[in-house]
Amino acid sequence: MSIQTWTFVLVGTTFALYVSLAFLAKARSTKDFYVAGGHVSPLANGMATAADWMSAASFLSMAGLISAKGYDGSVYLMGWTGGYVLLALLLAPYLRKFGKFTVPDFVGDRYDSQAARITAVFCAIFVSFTYVAGQMRGVGIVFSRFLEVDVTTGVMIGMAIVFFYAVLGGMKGITYTQVAQYCVLIFAYMVPAIFLSLLITGHAIPQLGLGASEIGSATPLLDRLDGLHAELGFDAYTERAKSVLDVFCITAALMVGTAGLPHVIVRFYTVPKVRDARRSVGWALVFIAILYTTAPAVAVFARTNLLNTVAGQRYAEMPEWFANWETTGLIAFDDKNADGVIQYVGPHATDATGARVESELTIDPDIMVLANPEIAQLPNWVIALVAAGGLAAALSTAAGLLLVVSSAISHDLLKRALRQGISERAELLAARISAAVAVLVAGWLGVHPPGFVGQVVAFAFGLAASSFFPVIILGIFSKRTNRQGAISGMLTGILFTAAYICWFRFLHPELDNAEHWLFGISPEGIGTIGMVINFAVAILVSRFTPAPPAHVQELIENIRVPQARTPR
């Protein structure tokens, strides 16, 4: 069968599975809609959390970033993984013990303030929509290539699927759908990785293949890739170009952003006990590690295959995969010297006379994982499987994010602030309407994304780091932090971070370089500075305003003290 036929079969089968699970697990109460009734097992919740968090950025963009940037791309790997350690140690059990549905719920009750709750609602919506823009772009990329439709049509198809199981099933439907999506995405990621490792190095385990030599060569694969880079005028693949401070700030922003993401935090309310919340994080780490330890190997295999296949080859003799991806606009060849040969070179490339040589090929990093099986000429069913996995990763996270937006509007804003006497039936209806509107907004953002997938997601993590992480940490471990400190900290942190990102990426892109950045910190890493500002403002304002009332301080003490065991 052709690639397109295989894609229709596999994508259609997985979509039917997702819709069936959503229908069978239809939410019948607000507790079902928000936290799946609180009865999900730690194993299932860990798998659902992994799928919820391993978005299109993890599946599609992370290996692409490492492939394109080499060593510098590894900051995404370290940051996104390290954040789960913070979750397990600092947040998961305490938030589950608090027992509220959402992060704004925690903020509103902990700081005894409707203003703090509403501030957290708008932060949650802002972060979630920034994040979901990247997921919808990933959906559009997959559909545009494998179903041979334009990106806009691809996003619309993705919207329809998410609309069904997010609006109908709520968190209960999403949870069991995400368990299935994790199985699909991890199988789709590992199968081509194992194929490629065997073809290139002879090792069945990709992690071992990364440190091995190519078949028929005594040169380690990474050394050979460094040599290819040098020949073509690129910086060495294993060489660091970013400053130490920028690497630290990006890694820290991604770590604390992970620990502050509302769609991940809400997962700890879906399990029965506080102990189960910590177990869920442990299982999630195991499931995430399978993909994350494989990603560097996939990146190296993809980069090696690309350079061997493209650089210095005649355009007229390129294989079919090149023309297929050209039609999406994500690969572009501009024959500047009209010789018909593809010059894919780096900024240091020169010709025999020493004159500068310009690159004629533009490649979007987001396509590397999807195009890799085609470049390596793997079986058609493997290529289609990767498409199904990419869609599973993007749609699982998009559904979780849209549910955060829905619950923030219906539960935190409507029921807890504007109409406190609303019935459960009316609240559930409001939640579904909010989810439907959120799907439409997410679709628009997918058609008009503010950047490539990994970049947009990094912005969302920075915004989460600068808004939610400090207010949650101080809410658990500082009895002196009050409502005035929390509100001022959240607002200054997120406004500073958003303004910095917008200034360099959208208003003045010509200034977007280390020479003009604050202390040489890129927009992807500025969330760390926003977080520091949030902490400083919250602590300072709290010291100069009245302490929280006694019942709030007692509440904090109860969250932090372990529950006593019941005597037998």
N, C-alpha and C positions, 0 to 999 in steps of 0.2 A: 504493500500500500504506500501511497505518497505521504509526504510529511503532513500535508494539509488534512488528508483523510484520517491519519493517525491522531492528529490534533483534535479533530472534531469528535472522534471516538473517546479519547481519554478525557478531554475537557468536558464533553457532554456527560460522560459517566460520573466524573467527580462532582459536577454541578448538580446532577440528579441526587447524588448522595447527600450533598450539603442541604438541599431543599427538603429532602425527606426527613433528615434528622431535625431540622428546624420545625417542621410540621409536627413530628412526633413529640418534640419537647416544647411545644407551644406554651408560652407563659400565661398563667391563669390568675396571677395576682401580682401586685407591685413587687413583692419580695422575689417572686420568680423572675420578673422582668429586670430587676436591678442586680440581684446577687444569686440567681439560680436557686432560690429557696434556702441557701446556706447548707446544702447537703451534698456537695461535690466531694469525692474522695481526694486525698492529697496527690495520688498518682495521676488521676485524670486532670486535676487542677494544674499540676505541674506541666503536663503535656499541653493543656489549653493555654497556659501562661506562656510557654515557649513559642507556640504558634502565634499568640497575640503579640508577643514582643519581637519575634523574628519576622520582621516585615519585609516588604520589597527591598528595603535598604540592605537587610542582611542577605537575602537570597540573591537579588540581582546586582546590587550596587557595591557591596563591600568587597567582594573578590575583584570586581571591576576597578574599584579605587586602588586596591593593592596592586592590581595588574598594571594600572596606568602610572601610579605614583611610586611603586616599589616600597622601600622602607617607610617612607612618610605615610603611606596608606595604612600602616599597621596601628596607628593611633586609634582608628575606629574599632579595630579588633580588641585592643586592650581596654578602651573606654567602655564600650558596650557590654563587655563581659564582666569587668570589674564592678560595674554598678550593682550587679546582683549580690555581690558580697555585702555591700552596704545594705541592701534590702533585707538580707537574711539576719544581719547582726543588729541593725539599728531601727528598722521600721516594721517589718512584717508582724511579729508577735504583738507589738504594742498597739498597732492600728487594729488588728483583729480583736484584741481584747476590748478596745474602745467600742466596737460593735456597731458603727454607723455604716451607711450604704456607700457614701462617697467622700472624697477629699474635702469639698466645700462643707459637707456635713460635719466632719471632724473640726475644720477651722472655725465654723460658726459656733459649735458647742464648746470647744476648748477655750476659745477667746471670748465666749459669752457675748457675741456681737452679730447682729444681722448685717451690719456694714462689712464686717470681715467675711461673712459668708458670701455676700454678693460680690465682693472683690475677688474671692476665690473662684466663684462661678465664671466671671469674665476671663480670669486667667486660664481656667480649664478649657473654656471654649476657644480661646486664642491659640493655646498650645495644641489642642486637638486638631483644629482646622489646619494649622501649619503642618502638622504631622501627616494628616490624611491627604494633603496635596501630593506628597511624595508617593503614597500608595496608589492613588488613582492614576498618576503618571505611569507607574509600573504596570498597571493593568492595561493602559493604552498602548504601551510599548509591546507587550506580549501579543495583544490582539492585532496590532497593526502589521506585525510580521507573519504570524502563524495562521491567522484567519483572513489575511489579505484584505483588511478593511482599514479605513483611516483611523487615526488616533481618537478622534472625537467619537466615532461609532463604537470603538473598543471601550471607551470610558462609559458610554451609555449602557452597553451590555453588562459591564461590571456593576454599574449602579443598580440595574434591575435585580441582579442576584442578591446584592447586599441589602437592597430594600426589602426583599422578601423575608430573608431569615433574620435580619436585625429588627425589623418592625414587628414581625409576627412572633418570633421566638424570644426576643429580649435576651438577657444574659443566660437564661436557661437554654434557649436554642443555640445561642452563639457558643456556649461552652462545649456542648457535644459536637457541634459542627467543627470547632477548632481542634478537637481531639482528632477528628478525621483529617483535617487540613494539615496537622502536624505530620501524620503518617504519610500523607501524599508528598508534602514538601521535602521531608528528610529522605524519602526513597528517591525522589526526583533529583535531589542534590548529590546523593552518594553514588548512585548507579553510574552516571557519566564520569564522576571523579575516579571511581575504581577502573572504569574502562580506560581513561586517559593515563592513569598511573601505570597500568599494565602496558599500554602501547609505548609510552615514552621511557619508562624506567624498568619495567618488568616486575614491579612490586604491586601487589594487590591492595595494599594499605596506602592510601594517598599520603598520609602523614610521614610514612617512611620513604615514599617516593620523592618527597620534597628535598630530602637530604641525600638522595642517591645520585648516581650518574646516569646519563642517557644510555640506552642500549647501544652497544658497539663503541662506546667512548669511555675513556678513563677519567674524563673531566667531570667533576660534580655539576649537576644541573644549574645551580645558582651561579657558579663560576662561568659556565658557558653563556648564561643569560647576561652576565656582566660584560662578557666579551662582545656579544651581539650589540649591546647598548653602546659600547665604546666605538665599534665600527660604524654605527649609524649616527653618532653624534649626540646620543642621549647621555644624561648623567648615569652613573653606575646604578643598577637596580637595587643593590644593597646599601647604597650610600644615602645618608641623611642630608636633606636640603633645608628643612625647616629648622628654626632656632629651637634651642632646648626649652625656652620659656613658652613658645607657641605650642610645642608638642605637649608640654605639661598641662597647659591651659585647655587644649582640646580634649586630652584624655580625661582631665578632671571634670570638664563640663559634661562629657558623655557619661561619666560614672555617676555623678550626682544627679544628672538629668534622668538617668534610668531610675534612680531611687525616688525621683519626684514625679514620674509620669502617672497621671491619674488613671489611665486605662489599665496600667499594670497594678497599681495599688489596690484598685477595687477588687482584684482577683482574690485578695486575702480575706474578703468577706464572704466568699462563696463556699468556704469549708466549715465543718461543724465546730471545730475547737481551735483555741489559740495554738496548741502544739501542732495542729495540722497545717497552720499557716507557714510555720518554719519548715515543715516537711515538704510542703508544696514548692518552696524556694529551692530546696535541695534537689528535688526531682527536676525542676525547671533547669537548674544548672547542668544536670547530667544531659538532658535532652538538647540544650543549647550548645553544650561543648562538642557534641557530635558534629554539628555543622561548623562551629567556629574554629575547631582545630583542623578542619578540612579546607577551609577557605583559602589560607595562604598557598596550599598546594594547587588548588584550582586556579588561583591567580597566576602562579608561575607557569603551569601547563598552558594556560590561555595565552600568556604573553609570548612564550616560546613558539607556540604554534602560529600565532599571528605574524611574528617577525619572519619566521621561516617561509610562510605562505605568501606574504604581501610584499615585503621590502624588496625592491629591485626587480619585481616581476612585471611582465607586460600586461597592460590593462586588458587587452583583447583576449588574453589567455587565462584570465582569472576564472576560478570555478564558479558554479551556479550560486553558491551561498553569498558571494560578494554582490552580485546583481540583486538578489532578493533583499538584502539589507539596504542596498542603495535606494530602493523604492520607498523605504520608510523615512529616508532623510537622516538616518542616524549614522550612516557612513557616507562621506562625500569625497570624490576625487576631482581635483582641479589640476589639469595637465598644464602647468605654467610654462614649461619649455617645449611643449608640443612634440615630445619624443615618444609618447605612448608608454613610457615606463613609469611605474609608481614609485615616487621618491617619498618613502616614509622615514623621515629623519628627525633628529632632535635639534636643539638650538645651537649645538656646537659643530654641526656638520659642515664640511668644506669639500670642494672638488680637488682635482689634481693640481690646480694652480693656486690653491689656498683660498679661493673665493668662497663666500658664504653660499650654502645651498639651502633653499627653502623647502619645507615639507609640502607635499601635494595631497596629503591624505588627512582627513579629519574624522576621528572616531569618538563616538559618545561612549564614555566608560560604562554606562548602564547596560550595554548590549553584550559585554564580554562573556558573561555566564551563559546567556541565551545562544550566542553565536558559536561558542566554543565547541559544542558537539558537532555542529555543521562543518566548522573548519577542520576538525579532526576526522571527518567523514565517518562518524559513528552511525549505527543503524537508525532508520527513520523513526522507529518507535521510541528510541532514547531521546531524540531531538524533541518529539512531541511530549514526552514525559517531563522534560525540563520546562516546557511551556505550562503544563498543568501545575507543576510545582511553584512556578513563579506566580501564577494566579492565586494559588492557595495561600502563599505567603502574603501577598498584597491584600487579598480580600479578608483574611483572618484579622489582620491588624485594623483595616478600615472599619470592620464591623465593631470591634472593641472601642475604637475612638468615637464612632458615631453614637454608641451607647452612652459614652461619657457625656457627650454633648446633650443627648436626650435627657439623661438623669439630672444633669446640672440645671436644665431649664425646668423640667416638670417637677422634680423633687426638691431641689435646693432653692430655686428661685420662686416657683409657683407655690408649692405646698408649705415650705418652711419660711417664706418671706412675704409673699404677696397675698395668697389665699390659704390661710392656715386651716380653714374648716372644710377644705375640698374633700370629697369622698374618694375612696380608693379606686372606684370604677372611673371616675372623672380624671383622677391622676394617671391611671393606666392609659386612658385615651390621649391625654396630653403628652405622655411619654412617647406614644406611637406617632402622634402628629409631629412632635419635635424631631424624632428620628427620621421621618420622611422628609422634612424640610432640610435637615442636616445632610441627607443623601444628595439632595439637589445641589446644595452649596458645595459639597465635596466633589460632585461631578464637574461643576464649573471650574474649580481649582485644578482638577485633573487635566482639563482642556487648556488651562492657562497657568501652568506651574511656574513658581518663582525660581526654579533651578532644577538640576538633575536630582535623582532620587536621594542618593546619599547626602548631598549637600542640604537639601530641604529638611531631611530628617535630623541632621546635625543641628540645624537652626532650632528645630522644635525641642531637642534635648537641652540646648542652651537656654531657651525660654523657660523650660521646666526647672532647670537648675537655679535660675535667678529668681524664680517666683515661689515654687512650692517647697523645695528641699529645706531652706532655712526655717520657714514657718512651721513645718512639720517637726523638724529636729528640736527647735526651741519649744514647740508645744509639748513635746514629750519630756525633755530633759531640763527645762528651765521654768520653774514656777513663777519667776519674776516677770517674764515676758507677758505683756498685756495686749489688749485689742489695738491700742494706738500704735504700738510698736509693730504688730503683725501687719496691719493695713499699710502703714507707711513703708515698711520693708518690702512687701510684695509689689507695691506700686513703683517704688524707685528701682527695684531690681529688674522687673520686666520691662519698664519703659526705657531704662538705660540700654538694656540688651537689644530690644527691638529697634531702638533708634540707631544704634551702632550698625546693626545688620543692614537696615534700610539705607543708611547713609552710604555705605561702601558698595553694597550689592545692587542697589536699585537707583539711587539718586546720583551717585558719583562713581560708577564702575571704573572710570579711568584712574581713580585714586586707590583702587583695591589692590594694594601691594604692601609688602613689609615696610617700605620706606614711609608710608603715610599712616599705617596702623598704630594704635596706642600701644607703646612699648613693644611693637612688633607682633602683637597678638591678632590673629586673623578673626574674622566674624564667626567662624566655627568654634573658636575657643573663648570668645568674649563672655559667654555665659558664666565662666568661672569668676570673672571680675564682677559681673552682675550679682552673683551669689554672695561674694564678699561684701559688696555694697549693701545687699539685703540684710545680711547678718549685722553689719555695723549699725545701720539705721535702726533696725528693730531693737537691738540691745540698747542703743543710746536713747532712743525715744522712750523706751520702757523705763529707763532709770530716772527720767525727768517727769514722768507721769505716774499717777497712782497705781499701786500694785493691784493685781487681779483680786477679786473678792475671795473670801475664805472657801466658799463651796467649789470654786474653780481650782484652787490650790489643792483641795482635798481630792478632786477628780483626777488631777495629774498624779498625785501620790498613789491612787488606786490603779492607774494605768501601769505605773512603773513597778509596783510591788507584785511579785508572783502570787498567784492564787494558791491558798493552802490546800493540801490534799485532804480529801474526805476520809476520816478514820474508818477502818474496816470493823 
